[in-house]
Amino acid sequence: MIRKWLGPYAIILFTHSSMLYAQEPSSIPSRSLKPIAVEEITSDKKIERRLSEILAAVGNYDHVKVQVLSGVVILSGIVDEDHQIEWVGDLASRLDGVVAVQNQITSHTKKIFDLTLAREEIGRLTEMAMHHLPTIVLALVVLILFFLIFFIVFLGIRRVFAARISSLLLLNVIAKALAIPVLLVGLYLALKISGLTGLAFTIMGGTGLFGLVLGLGLKNIFEDYAASIFLSVKKPFRPSDWVTIGNVEGIVQQVTSRSTLIMDFTGNHVLIPNSLVYSSIIINKTANPKMRGDFVFGIDYSDSIEEAQITVLELLRQSQLVLKDPEPWVLVDELGGSAVNLRVYFWLNVREVSLFKVSSYLLLEVKRILLAKGFRFPDPHREVVFTNRLEIGREAISNAKQQIEPVTSKTPKIDEVRAEASELNRQARESDLPDQGEDVF
Protein backbone atom coordinates (compact mmCIF):
# COMPACT_ATOMS: atom_id res chain seq x y z
CA MET A 1 0.00 0.00 0.00
CA ILE A 2 2.86 2.41 0.87
CA ARG A 3 4.68 1.56 -2.35
CA LYS A 4 1.48 2.27 -4.25
CA TRP A 5 1.34 5.90 -3.05
CA LEU A 6 5.10 6.49 -2.92
CA GLY A 7 5.51 6.83 -6.68
CA PRO A 8 2.80 9.49 -7.25
CA TYR A 9 3.96 11.39 -4.18
CA ALA A 10 7.54 11.52 -5.48
CA ILE A 11 6.33 12.83 -8.85
CA ILE A 12 4.23 15.58 -7.19
CA LEU A 13 7.15 16.56 -4.95
CA PHE A 14 9.56 16.79 -7.90
CA THR A 15 7.09 18.89 -9.91
CA HIS A 16 6.48 21.26 -6.98
CA SER A 17 10.21 21.68 -6.41
CA SER A 18 10.75 22.48 -10.08
CA MET A 19 8.07 25.17 -10.00
CA LEU A 20 9.61 26.72 -6.89
CA TYR A 21 13.02 26.74 -8.55
CA ALA A 22 11.57 28.39 -11.64
CA GLN A 23 10.16 31.21 -9.49
CA GLU A 24 13.55 32.10 -7.96
CA PRO A 25 14.98 35.52 -8.94
CA SER A 26 16.90 35.36 -12.23
CA SER A 27 19.11 38.32 -11.47
CA ILE A 28 21.70 36.21 -9.68
CA PRO A 29 24.07 34.71 -12.29
CA SER A 30 25.27 31.21 -11.62
CA ARG A 31 29.03 31.81 -11.55
CA SER A 32 31.78 30.07 -9.70
CA LEU A 33 33.30 33.26 -8.22
CA LYS A 34 35.34 33.56 -5.09
CA PRO A 35 33.38 35.36 -2.35
CA ILE A 36 34.53 38.84 -1.35
CA ALA A 37 36.30 38.72 1.99
CA VAL A 38 34.49 40.80 4.63
CA GLU A 39 34.28 40.69 8.35
CA GLU A 40 32.10 38.08 9.91
CA ILE A 41 28.54 39.14 9.25
CA THR A 42 26.20 38.66 12.16
CA SER A 43 23.52 41.21 11.17
CA ASP A 44 21.79 42.79 8.16
CA LYS A 45 23.15 46.20 9.17
CA LYS A 46 26.73 45.10 8.57
CA ILE A 47 25.87 43.77 5.09
CA GLU A 48 24.08 47.00 4.24
CA ARG A 49 26.97 49.14 5.52
CA ARG A 50 29.62 47.11 3.70
CA LEU A 51 27.79 47.21 0.36
CA SER A 52 27.12 50.94 0.71
CA GLU A 53 30.81 51.61 1.43
CA ILE A 54 31.85 49.67 -1.70
CA LEU A 55 29.41 51.59 -3.90
CA ALA A 56 30.58 54.91 -2.48
CA ALA A 57 34.20 53.99 -3.14
CA VAL A 58 33.46 53.02 -6.77
CA GLY A 59 31.45 56.19 -7.47
CA ASN A 60 28.62 56.88 -9.95
CA TYR A 61 26.21 55.07 -7.63
CA ASP A 62 25.11 57.95 -5.44
CA HIS A 63 21.44 57.40 -6.22
CA VAL A 64 21.43 53.66 -5.36
CA LYS A 65 19.76 52.68 -2.06
CA VAL A 66 20.66 49.46 -0.20
CA GLN A 67 18.37 47.68 2.24
CA VAL A 68 18.96 44.20 3.82
CA LEU A 69 16.21 42.13 5.42
CA SER A 70 17.04 38.64 6.77
CA GLY A 71 19.99 38.33 4.42
CA VAL A 72 18.00 39.47 1.37
CA VAL A 73 19.53 42.54 -0.30
CA ILE A 74 16.99 44.95 -1.81
CA LEU A 75 18.50 47.37 -4.29
CA SER A 76 16.65 50.46 -5.61
CA GLY A 77 17.46 53.76 -7.26
CA ILE A 78 18.67 55.06 -10.63
CA VAL A 79 21.95 54.65 -12.50
CA ASP A 80 23.22 56.11 -15.81
CA GLU A 81 23.79 52.94 -17.86
CA ASP A 82 22.06 49.56 -18.10
CA HIS A 83 25.22 47.54 -17.46
CA GLN A 84 25.56 49.15 -14.02
CA ILE A 85 22.35 47.44 -12.87
CA GLU A 86 23.80 43.98 -13.52
CA TRP A 87 27.12 44.91 -11.96
CA VAL A 88 25.54 46.05 -8.64
CA GLY A 89 23.39 42.90 -8.44
CA ASP A 90 26.41 40.72 -9.10
CA LEU A 91 28.40 42.58 -6.44
CA ALA A 92 25.66 42.18 -3.81
CA SER A 93 25.30 38.44 -4.47
CA ARG A 94 29.01 37.86 -3.80
CA LEU A 95 28.96 39.27 -0.27
CA ASP A 96 29.06 36.76 2.60
CA GLY A 97 25.76 36.28 4.39
CA VAL A 98 23.64 37.32 1.41
CA VAL A 99 20.77 34.90 0.84
CA ALA A 100 19.19 36.57 -2.20
CA VAL A 101 19.24 39.82 -4.17
CA GLN A 102 16.16 41.73 -5.28
CA ASN A 103 17.39 44.22 -7.88
CA GLN A 104 14.92 47.09 -8.45
CA ILE A 105 17.47 49.55 -9.89
CA THR A 106 16.49 51.36 -13.09
CA SER A 107 18.53 53.42 -15.60
CA HIS A 108 17.88 56.86 -17.06
CA THR A 109 15.47 56.82 -19.98
CA LYS A 110 17.43 58.01 -22.97
CA LYS A 111 15.75 60.83 -24.85
CA ILE A 112 16.17 61.72 -28.51
CA PHE A 113 17.43 65.21 -27.69
CA ASP A 114 19.31 64.47 -24.48
CA LEU A 115 21.69 67.38 -23.82
CA THR A 116 23.10 65.99 -20.60
CA LEU A 117 26.36 64.82 -22.16
CA ALA A 118 26.70 68.08 -24.05
CA ARG A 119 26.27 70.10 -20.87
CA GLU A 120 28.80 67.95 -19.09
CA GLU A 121 31.29 68.35 -21.95
CA ILE A 122 30.78 72.13 -21.98
CA GLY A 123 31.33 72.16 -18.26
CA ARG A 124 34.58 70.24 -18.60
CA LEU A 125 35.77 72.52 -21.39
CA THR A 126 34.91 75.59 -19.34
CA GLU A 127 36.78 74.21 -16.38
CA MET A 128 39.77 73.42 -18.59
CA ALA A 129 39.68 76.91 -20.13
CA MET A 130 39.60 78.54 -16.73
CA HIS A 131 42.49 76.34 -15.68
CA HIS A 132 44.59 77.44 -18.70
CA LEU A 133 43.36 81.04 -18.73
CA PRO A 134 46.58 82.57 -17.33
CA THR A 135 48.76 80.91 -20.00
CA ILE A 136 46.31 81.86 -22.76
CA VAL A 137 46.33 85.50 -21.66
CA LEU A 138 50.13 85.50 -21.51
CA ALA A 139 50.33 83.96 -25.01
CA LEU A 140 48.00 86.65 -26.40
CA VAL A 141 50.08 89.39 -24.79
CA VAL A 142 53.25 87.97 -26.34
CA LEU A 143 51.55 87.70 -29.75
CA ILE A 144 50.28 91.30 -29.63
CA LEU A 145 53.70 92.54 -28.56
CA PHE A 146 55.40 90.82 -31.48
CA PHE A 147 52.74 92.17 -33.87
CA LEU A 148 53.70 95.68 -32.76
CA ILE A 149 57.38 94.88 -33.19
CA PHE A 150 56.61 93.49 -36.67
CA PHE A 151 54.91 96.73 -37.78
CA ILE A 152 57.73 98.83 -36.33
CA VAL A 153 60.33 96.78 -38.20
CA PHE A 154 58.19 96.87 -41.37
CA LEU A 155 57.88 100.67 -41.30
CA GLY A 156 61.59 101.04 -40.53
CA ILE A 157 62.62 98.88 -43.50
CA ARG A 158 60.25 100.80 -45.79
CA ARG A 159 61.82 104.08 -44.71
CA VAL A 160 65.33 102.75 -45.33
CA PHE A 161 64.58 101.46 -48.85
CA ALA A 162 62.08 104.14 -49.91
CA ALA A 163 64.74 106.24 -51.64
CA ARG A 164 66.15 103.25 -53.56
CA ILE A 165 62.94 101.49 -54.68
CA SER A 166 60.37 103.51 -56.61
CA SER A 167 57.76 100.73 -56.84
CA LEU A 168 55.41 100.90 -53.87
CA LEU A 169 54.36 97.26 -54.19
CA LEU A 170 57.93 95.98 -54.47
CA LEU A 171 58.90 98.11 -51.47
CA ASN A 172 56.09 96.57 -49.40
CA VAL A 173 57.02 93.03 -50.47
CA ILE A 174 60.68 93.49 -49.49
CA ALA A 175 59.76 95.11 -46.17
CA LYS A 176 57.32 92.32 -45.28
CA ALA A 177 59.77 89.60 -46.32
CA LEU A 178 62.43 91.03 -44.01
CA ALA A 179 60.02 91.65 -41.13
CA ILE A 180 58.08 88.38 -41.28
CA PRO A 181 60.66 86.40 -39.19
CA VAL A 182 59.79 88.64 -36.23
CA LEU A 183 56.14 87.64 -36.56
CA LEU A 184 57.03 83.95 -36.85
CA VAL A 185 59.13 84.09 -33.69
CA GLY A 186 56.23 85.72 -31.82
CA LEU A 187 53.80 83.10 -33.10
CA TYR A 188 56.18 80.31 -32.06
CA LEU A 189 56.57 81.71 -28.55
CA ALA A 190 52.81 82.17 -28.16
CA LEU A 191 52.14 78.57 -29.18
CA LYS A 192 54.94 77.36 -26.94
CA ILE A 193 53.48 79.20 -23.94
CA SER A 194 50.02 77.84 -24.73
CA GLY A 195 51.34 74.30 -24.68
CA LEU A 196 50.89 73.73 -28.42
CA THR A 197 54.49 72.73 -28.93
CA GLY A 198 53.75 70.37 -31.82
CA LEU A 199 51.99 73.07 -33.78
CA ALA A 200 54.81 75.49 -33.03
CA PHE A 201 57.39 73.09 -34.47
CA THR A 202 55.17 72.55 -37.52
CA ILE A 203 55.06 76.26 -38.28
CA MET A 204 58.78 76.71 -37.74
CA GLY A 205 59.39 73.61 -39.88
CA GLY A 206 57.95 75.23 -42.96
CA THR A 207 54.67 73.32 -43.27
CA GLY A 208 52.56 76.08 -41.80
CA LEU A 209 50.64 78.77 -43.56
CA PHE A 210 52.80 78.82 -46.71
CA GLY A 211 52.48 75.06 -47.19
CA LEU A 212 48.75 75.23 -46.53
CA VAL A 213 48.28 77.91 -49.18
CA LEU A 214 50.24 75.92 -51.74
CA GLY A 215 48.32 72.80 -50.81
CA LEU A 216 45.04 74.53 -51.57
CA GLY A 217 46.30 75.24 -55.07
CA LEU A 218 46.10 79.05 -55.03
CA LYS A 219 48.16 79.21 -58.18
CA ASN A 220 46.29 82.09 -59.81
CA ILE A 221 46.58 84.32 -56.76
CA PHE A 222 50.37 83.96 -56.70
CA GLU A 223 50.54 84.60 -60.44
CA ASP A 224 48.49 87.80 -60.09
CA TYR A 225 50.59 88.97 -57.16
CA ALA A 226 53.88 88.28 -58.97
CA ALA A 227 52.58 90.02 -62.11
CA SER A 228 51.60 93.08 -60.05
CA ILE A 229 55.20 93.31 -58.80
CA PHE A 230 56.54 93.25 -62.35
CA LEU A 231 53.96 95.80 -63.49
CA SER A 232 54.83 98.12 -60.62
CA VAL A 233 58.53 97.87 -61.50
CA LYS A 234 58.22 98.29 -65.28
CA LYS A 235 55.22 100.66 -65.19
CA PRO A 236 53.92 100.12 -68.75
CA PHE A 237 51.07 102.49 -67.89
CA ARG A 238 49.84 104.75 -65.09
CA PRO A 239 46.42 105.84 -63.83
CA SER A 240 44.57 108.08 -66.34
CA ASP A 241 46.47 106.58 -69.29
CA TRP A 242 44.57 105.59 -72.43
CA VAL A 243 45.51 101.97 -73.02
CA THR A 244 44.51 98.93 -75.03
CA ILE A 245 45.07 95.61 -73.21
CA GLY A 246 44.10 92.66 -75.38
CA ASN A 247 40.68 93.58 -76.72
CA VAL A 248 39.89 96.06 -73.91
CA GLU A 249 40.39 99.77 -74.53
CA GLY A 250 39.85 102.52 -71.99
CA ILE A 251 41.32 104.71 -69.26
CA VAL A 252 43.31 103.12 -66.42
CA GLN A 253 41.73 103.83 -63.03
CA GLN A 254 43.61 101.66 -60.55
CA VAL A 255 46.25 98.93 -60.37
CA THR A 256 46.21 96.78 -57.23
CA SER A 257 48.08 93.69 -56.13
CA ARG A 258 45.45 91.48 -57.78
CA SER A 259 43.99 93.26 -60.82
CA THR A 260 43.89 96.32 -63.08
CA LEU A 261 40.72 98.40 -63.26
CA ILE A 262 39.88 100.10 -66.58
CA MET A 263 36.91 102.25 -67.52
CA ASP A 264 36.11 101.85 -71.20
CA PHE A 265 34.66 104.57 -73.42
CA THR A 266 31.11 103.36 -72.78
CA GLY A 267 31.49 103.92 -69.02
CA ASN A 268 31.84 100.25 -68.02
CA HIS A 269 34.28 99.02 -65.36
CA VAL A 270 36.56 96.28 -66.69
CA LEU A 271 38.58 94.34 -64.09
CA ILE A 272 41.50 92.42 -65.62
CA PRO A 273 43.70 90.02 -63.55
CA ASN A 274 47.29 91.23 -63.46
CA SER A 275 48.60 87.89 -64.72
CA LEU A 276 46.51 88.40 -67.88
CA VAL A 277 47.60 92.04 -68.15
CA TYR A 278 51.28 91.11 -67.93
CA SER A 279 50.98 88.42 -70.61
CA SER A 280 48.91 90.57 -73.03
CA ILE A 281 49.97 93.10 -75.65
CA ILE A 282 49.67 96.55 -74.07
CA ILE A 283 49.20 99.66 -76.21
CA ASN A 284 49.64 102.86 -74.23
CA LYS A 285 48.23 105.68 -76.31
CA THR A 286 49.10 108.44 -73.86
CA ALA A 287 52.60 107.41 -72.80
CA ASN A 288 53.67 109.75 -75.60
CA PRO A 289 51.27 112.72 -75.29
CA LYS A 290 51.57 113.41 -79.02
CA MET A 291 49.12 111.45 -81.13
CA ARG A 292 48.54 111.70 -84.86
CA GLY A 293 45.05 112.04 -86.26
CA ASP A 294 43.88 111.97 -89.86
CA PHE A 295 40.82 112.34 -92.03
CA VAL A 296 40.04 112.22 -95.78
CA PHE A 297 38.05 114.58 -98.02
CA GLY A 298 37.58 114.73 -101.80
CA ILE A 299 37.60 117.67 -104.25
CA ASP A 300 36.51 117.95 -107.84
CA TYR A 301 38.96 117.00 -110.62
CA SER A 302 38.64 120.52 -112.06
CA ASP A 303 39.78 122.13 -108.78
CA SER A 304 43.41 122.90 -107.98
CA ILE A 305 44.96 120.26 -105.77
CA GLU A 306 47.90 122.51 -104.83
CA GLU A 307 45.60 125.35 -103.79
CA ALA A 308 43.52 122.97 -101.66
CA GLN A 309 46.66 121.64 -99.96
CA ILE A 310 47.97 125.15 -99.21
CA THR A 311 44.59 126.28 -97.88
CA VAL A 312 44.19 123.30 -95.52
CA LEU A 313 47.82 123.50 -94.32
CA GLU A 314 47.34 127.17 -93.50
CA LEU A 315 44.25 126.26 -91.49
CA LEU A 316 46.15 123.61 -89.53
CA ARG A 317 49.12 125.91 -88.80
CA GLN A 318 46.86 128.64 -87.44
CA SER A 319 44.84 126.30 -85.22
CA GLN A 320 45.80 126.37 -81.53
CA LEU A 321 44.63 122.79 -81.12
CA VAL A 322 47.11 121.33 -83.62
CA LEU A 323 50.76 120.93 -82.71
CA LYS A 324 53.33 122.71 -84.85
CA ASP A 325 55.90 119.97 -84.24
CA PRO A 326 55.57 117.44 -85.81
CA GLU A 327 54.25 119.42 -88.75
CA PRO A 328 50.88 118.62 -90.37
CA TRP A 329 50.58 117.12 -93.84
CA VAL A 330 47.99 117.28 -96.63
CA LEU A 331 48.71 114.50 -99.15
CA VAL A 332 46.95 113.06 -102.16
CA ASP A 333 45.48 109.81 -100.95
CA GLU A 334 43.60 108.48 -104.00
CA LEU A 335 42.39 109.42 -107.47
CA GLY A 336 38.81 108.28 -107.07
CA GLY A 337 36.13 107.73 -109.66
CA SER A 338 34.60 111.17 -109.16
CA ALA A 339 36.99 113.05 -106.86
CA VAL A 340 40.59 113.52 -105.86
CA ASN A 341 40.84 112.32 -102.24
CA LEU A 342 43.21 114.21 -99.95
CA ARG A 343 44.28 112.87 -96.54
CA VAL A 344 45.07 115.30 -93.75
CA TYR A 345 47.58 114.31 -91.02
CA PHE A 346 47.92 116.38 -87.85
CA TRP A 347 49.30 115.95 -84.31
CA LEU A 348 47.59 116.63 -80.98
CA ASN A 349 48.42 116.53 -77.29
CA VAL A 350 45.89 113.86 -76.28
CA ARG A 351 46.51 114.47 -72.59
CA GLU A 352 44.84 117.85 -73.04
CA VAL A 353 42.43 117.60 -75.99
CA SER A 354 40.25 114.92 -77.53
CA LEU A 355 41.28 113.42 -80.85
CA PHE A 356 37.65 112.80 -81.85
CA LYS A 357 36.42 116.30 -81.02
CA VAL A 358 39.35 118.07 -82.71
CA SER A 359 38.98 115.90 -85.85
CA SER A 360 35.31 116.86 -86.04
CA TYR A 361 36.13 120.56 -85.67
CA LEU A 362 38.86 120.46 -88.33
CA LEU A 363 36.58 118.70 -90.82
CA LEU A 364 33.99 121.44 -90.44
CA GLU A 365 36.69 124.12 -90.88
CA VAL A 366 38.04 122.47 -94.05
CA LYS A 367 34.52 122.33 -95.50
CA ARG A 368 33.86 125.99 -94.64
CA ILE A 369 37.10 127.37 -96.11
CA LEU A 370 37.11 125.29 -99.28
CA LEU A 371 33.49 126.07 -100.03
CA ALA A 372 34.24 129.77 -99.50
CA LYS A 373 37.01 129.51 -102.10
CA GLY A 374 34.80 127.78 -104.65
CA PHE A 375 35.95 124.19 -104.23
CA ARG A 376 33.41 121.46 -104.80
CA PHE A 377 32.91 118.18 -102.97
CA PRO A 378 31.49 115.85 -105.63
CA ASP A 379 29.00 113.17 -104.78
CA PRO A 380 30.28 109.83 -106.08
CA HIS A 381 26.73 108.52 -106.52
CA ARG A 382 25.50 111.42 -108.67
CA GLU A 383 28.57 112.65 -110.53
CA VAL A 384 28.11 112.86 -114.31
CA VAL A 385 31.19 113.48 -116.46
CA PHE A 386 30.69 115.01 -119.96
CA THR A 387 33.30 114.27 -122.61
CA ASN A 388 32.76 117.56 -124.48
CA ARG A 389 33.33 121.01 -123.10
CA LEU A 390 30.27 122.85 -121.85
CA GLU A 391 31.17 126.53 -121.71
CA ILE A 392 27.80 127.51 -120.27
CA GLY A 393 28.24 125.09 -117.42
CA ARG A 394 31.69 126.43 -116.56
CA GLU A 395 30.42 130.01 -116.64
CA ALA A 396 27.63 129.00 -114.28
CA ILE A 397 30.19 127.40 -111.97
CA SER A 398 32.34 130.54 -112.07
CA ASN A 399 29.35 132.69 -111.23
CA ALA A 400 28.41 130.31 -108.42
CA LYS A 401 31.91 130.66 -106.95
CA GLN A 402 31.56 134.44 -106.92
CA GLN A 403 28.19 134.19 -105.15
CA ILE A 404 29.53 132.01 -102.27
CA GLU A 405 29.99 134.09 -99.15
CA PRO A 406 32.54 133.13 -96.50
CA VAL A 407 31.06 131.53 -93.43
CA THR A 408 32.45 132.67 -90.11
CA SER A 409 33.63 129.95 -87.75
CA LYS A 410 34.05 129.86 -84.01
CA THR A 411 37.23 128.44 -82.51
CA PRO A 412 36.24 125.92 -79.80
CA LYS A 413 37.29 126.52 -76.22
CA ILE A 414 39.67 124.15 -74.56
CA ASP A 415 36.90 122.81 -72.30
CA GLU A 416 34.87 121.87 -75.39
CA VAL A 417 37.60 119.61 -76.75
CA ARG A 418 39.08 118.36 -73.49
CA ALA A 419 40.59 114.84 -73.54
CA GLU A 420 38.37 111.82 -72.80
CA ALA A 421 40.47 110.84 -69.77
CA SER A 422 39.24 113.88 -67.85
CA GLU A 423 35.59 112.99 -68.39
CA LEU A 424 36.05 109.29 -67.62
CA ASN A 425 38.07 110.05 -64.49
CA ARG A 426 35.29 112.35 -63.31
CA GLN A 427 32.74 109.60 -63.89
CA ALA A 428 34.98 107.11 -62.06
CA ARG A 429 35.11 109.38 -59.01
CA GLU A 430 31.32 109.54 -58.98
CA SER A 431 30.82 105.79 -59.44
CA ASP A 432 31.30 102.83 -57.10
CA LEU A 433 34.69 101.37 -57.92
CA PRO A 434 35.31 97.73 -56.97
CA ASP A 435 37.35 97.48 -53.79
CA GLN A 436 40.52 95.64 -54.81
CA GLY A 437 42.94 97.05 -52.27
CA GLU A 438 45.59 99.73 -52.30
CA ASP A 439 46.81 101.21 -55.58
CA VAL A 440 50.35 99.95 -56.24
CA PHE A 441 51.32 102.80 -58.61
KAGI-V339484 format. One record per residue. N is the residue number from 1. SS is DSSP state (H for helix, E for strand, L for the rest). PSI is psi as a letter, one per 20 degrees, with the letter a starting at -180 (* if undefined). D_FIRST is the distance of its C-alpha to the first C-alpha in whole Angstrom. Layout:
# KAGI-V339484
n = [N:N]
ss = [SS:SS]
psi = [PSI:PSI]
d_first = [D_FIRST:D_FIRST]
This chain:
# KAGI-V339484
n = [1:2:3:4:5:6:7:8:9:10:11:12:13:14:15:16:17:18:19:20:21:22:23:24:25:26:27:28:29:30:31:32:33:34:35:36:37:38:39:40:41:42:43:44:45:46:47:48:49:50:51:52:53:54:55:56:57:58:59:60:61:62:63:64:65:66:67:68:69:70:71:72:73:74:75:76:77:78:79:80:81:82:83:84:85:86:87:88:89:90:91:92:93:94:95:96:97:98:99:100:101:102:103:104:105:106:107:108:109:110:111:112:113:114:115:116:117:118:119:120:121:122:123:124:125:126:127:128:129:130:131:132:133:134:135:136:137:138:139:140:141:142:143:144:145:146:147:148:149:150:151:152:153:154:155:156:157:158:159:160:161:162:163:164:165:166:167:168:169:170:171:172:173:174:175:176:177:178:179:180:181:182:183:184:185:186:187:188:189:190:191:192:193:194:195:196:197:198:199:200:201:202:203:204:205:206:207:208:209:210:211:212:213:214:215:216:217:218:219:220:221:222:223:224:225:226:227:228:229:230:231:232:233:234:235:236:237:238:239:240:241:242:243:244:245:246:247:248:249:250:251:252:253:254:255:256:257:258:259:260:261:262:263:264:265:266:267:268:269:270:271:272:273:274:275:276:277:278:279:280:281:282:283:284:285:286:287:288:289:290:291:292:293:294:295:296:297:298:299:300:301:302:303:304:305:306:307:308:309:310:311:312:313:314:315:316:317:318:319:320:321:322:323:324:325:326:327:328:329:330:331:332:333:334:335:336:337:338:339:340:341:342:343:344:345:346:347:348:349:350:351:352:353:354:355:356:357:358:359:360:361:362:363:364:365:366:367:368:369:370:371:372:373:374:375:376:377:378:379:380:381:382:383:384:385:386:387:388:389:390:391:392:393:394:395:396:397:398:399:400:401:402:403:404:405:406:407:408:409:410:411:412:413:414:415:416:417:418:419:420:421:422:423:424:425:426:427:428:429:430:431:432:433:434:435:436:437:438:439:440:441]
ss = [L:H:H:H:H:H:H:H:H:H:H:H:H:H:H:H:H:H:H:H:H:H:L:L:L:L:L:L:L:L:L:L:L:L:L:E:L:L:L:L:L:L:L:H:H:H:H:H:H:H:H:H:H:H:H:H:H:H:L:L:L:L:L:E:E:E:E:E:E:L:L:E:E:E:E:E:E:E:E:L:L:H:H:H:H:H:H:H:H:H:H:H:H:L:E:L:L:L:L:E:E:E:E:E:E:E:E:L:L:L:L:L:L:L:L:H:H:H:H:H:H:H:H:H:H:H:H:H:H:H:H:H:H:H:H:H:H:H:H:H:H:H:H:H:H:H:H:H:H:H:H:H:H:H:H:H:H:H:H:H:H:L:L:L:L:L:L:H:H:H:H:H:H:H:H:H:H:H:H:H:H:H:H:H:H:H:H:H:H:H:H:H:H:H:L:L:H:H:H:H:H:H:H:H:L:L:L:L:H:H:H:H:H:H:H:L:L:L:H:H:H:H:H:H:H:H:H:H:H:H:H:H:H:H:L:L:L:L:L:L:L:E:E:E:E:L:L:E:E:E:E:E:E:E:E:L:L:L:E:E:E:E:E:E:L:L:L:L:E:E:E:E:E:H:H:H:H:H:H:L:L:E:E:E:L:L:L:L:L:E:E:E:E:E:E:E:E:E:E:L:L:L:L:L:H:H:H:H:H:H:H:H:H:H:H:H:H:H:L:L:L:L:L:L:L:L:L:L:E:E:E:E:E:E:E:L:L:L:L:E:E:E:E:E:E:E:E:E:E:L:L:L:E:L:H:H:H:H:H:H:H:H:H:H:H:H:H:H:H:H:H:H:L:L:L:L:L:L:L:L:L:L:L:L:L:L:L:L:L:L:H:H:H:H:H:H:H:H:H:H:H:H:H:L:L:L:L:L:L:L:L:L:L:H:H:H:H:E:L:H:H:H:H:H:H:H:H:H:H:H:L:L:L:L:L:L:L:L:L:L:L]
psi = [g:g:h:g:i:h:g:h:h:h:g:g:g:h:g:h:h:h:g:g:h:h:j:q:p:j:i:o:q:n:q:m:q:p:q:p:o:r:r:p:p:i:r:h:h:h:g:g:g:g:h:h:g:g:h:h:h:h:r:j:k:h:j:p:p:p:p:p:o:l:i:p:p:o:p:r:a:p:r:g:q:h:i:h:g:h:g:g:g:g:g:h:i:i:q:q:i:p:g:r:p:o:o:j:q:r:r:p:p:p:r:g:m:o:j:g:h:g:h:g:g:h:g:g:g:g:g:g:g:h:h:j:g:g:h:g:g:g:g:h:g:g:g:g:g:h:g:g:h:g:h:g:g:g:h:g:g:g:h:g:j:h:i:h:o:h:p:g:g:h:g:h:g:g:g:h:h:h:i:h:h:g:h:h:g:g:h:g:h:g:h:g:h:i:j:m:h:g:h:g:h:g:g:h:i:j:k:c:g:g:h:g:g:h:h:i:k:l:g:h:g:h:g:g:g:h:h:h:g:h:h:h:g:h:m:i:r:r:q:j:q:o:r:o:o:d:j:p:p:a:p:p:g:q:o:a:i:h:r:p:p:p:o:r:i:j:j:q:p:o:o:p:q:h:h:h:g:h:i:r:p:p:o:o:i:j:g:o:i:p:p:p:r:q:r:q:q:q:r:q:h:i:q:p:g:g:h:g:g:g:g:g:g:h:g:h:h:i:p:i:i:p:q:h:o:q:q:q:q:o:q:p:h:q:n:a:h:i:q:o:p:p:p:p:p:r:q:r:n:i:i:h:r:p:g:g:g:h:g:g:g:h:g:h:g:g:g:g:g:h:h:h:j:j:q:q:n:q:o:i:i:j:p:p:p:p:h:q:p:n:h:h:g:h:h:h:g:g:h:h:h:h:i:p:q:p:p:q:r:o:p:q:r:h:h:h:k:q:q:h:h:g:g:h:h:g:h:h:h:i:r:o:q:p:o:j:a:q:p:i:*]
d_first = [0:4:5:5:7:9:11:12:13:15:17:18:19:21:22:23:25:27:28:29:31:33:34:36:40:41:44:43:44:42:45:45:48:49:49:52:53:54:54:51:49:48:49:49:52:53:51:53:56:56:55:58:60:59:60:63:64:63:65:64:61:63:62:58:56:54:51:48:45:43:43:43:47:48:51:53:57:59:60:63:61:57:57:57:54:52:54:53:50:49:52:50:46:48:49:47:45:44:41:41:44:45:48:50:53:56:59:62:62:65:68:70:73:72:75:73:73:77:78:76:78:81:81:80:84:85:84:86:89:90:89:91:94:96:97:97:100:101:101:103:105:106:106:108:111:111:111:114:116:115:117:120:120:120:123:125:125:126:129:130:130:131:135:134:131:133:129:127:124:125:125:122:120:122:121:118:117:119:117:114:113:113:110:108:108:107:104:103:103:102:99:99:99:96:94:94:95:94:96:99:99:99:102:104:103:104:101:101:103:106:103:101:104:105:101:101:104:107:109:112:112:113:116:117:117:119:121:122:123:126:127:128:130:132:132:133:133:133:132:134:135:136:133:132:129:127:128:128:131:131:132:130:128:126:125:122:119:117:120:123:124:127:128:129:132:130:129:125:124:123:120:121:119:121:119:121:124:125:124:126:130:131:135:136:139:140:140:144:145:148:146:148:148:150:151:153:156:158:162:164:166:169:168:169:166:168:169:165:164:167:166:162:163:165:162:159:162:162:159:157:154:155:155:158:157:156:158:158:158:159:159:159:156:156:159:157:158:160:160:160:157:158:155:155:154:153:152:150:148:145:143:146:146:144:145:144:146:149:149:149:152:154:154:155:158:159:159:161:164:164:164:167:169:169:166:164:160:160:157:156:154:158:160:163:166:169:171:174:176:176:178:177:174:175:177:175:172:175:176:172:172:175:173:170:169:168:164:164:160:158:157:153:152:150:147:147:147:145:142:139:137:138:137:133:133:134:131:129:129:128:125:122:122:119:117:117:118:121:125:125:129]
